[in-house]
Amino acid sequence: WDTEKVLIIMSNINRSLSESHILEYQQAFNTFHDKTTGLVSTKQLGNLLRHLGMNPTKEELQDLTIQIDPHVSGFLKLPDLLDMMSRIIMERNYDAQIEDAFRCFDKKGLGTIPRQDFEMLVENLGEKLTDEEKNGLLDEADRDQEGFISYSEFCSIKYLL
């Protein structure tokens, strides 16, 4: 794949990958692509991701394969890989944003926040929830009903936000 062509494709996809990321992913793709078709077998996705320093579980690989190959062709193109990596990076950035927000409200550094601070944390993340939705999330996160939400409890519900 021509780097200039890849950059144009990525701008059309409207994802946020730096040029250095695109080049890194392009090099990894080229390591695993079939020289005659220019495609990578979805069976090689795990090896390709490990080549990029990731270590996906079998379940994660299965989910990613379904996302990038919904028509079950058995192959992926470079733009598919770039789109997937962009989503992974955006998800990691969101996770870091959530962790930072949690730490801001964890005033004592104990890994917990009071239940009443949860509403402010959610608003800080830009989420608009009804009182019923907030109470449902609080009940889900504070399963032991101690009045505090631990970071691990919060992580179990963060994808519901």
QUIVEN-V846543 format. One record per helix or strand. SS is the DSSP state (H for helix, E for strand). FROM is the first residue (numbers start at 1). LEN is the number of residues. If there is no record, write none. Layout:
BEGIN
ss = (SS	SS)
from = (FROM	FROM)
len = (LEN	LEN)
END
This chain:
BEGIN
ss = (H	H	E	H	H	E	H	E	H	H	E	H)
from = (3	19	40	42	58	75	78	112	115	131	148	151)
len = (11	14	2	10	11	2	28	3	10	11	3	10)
END
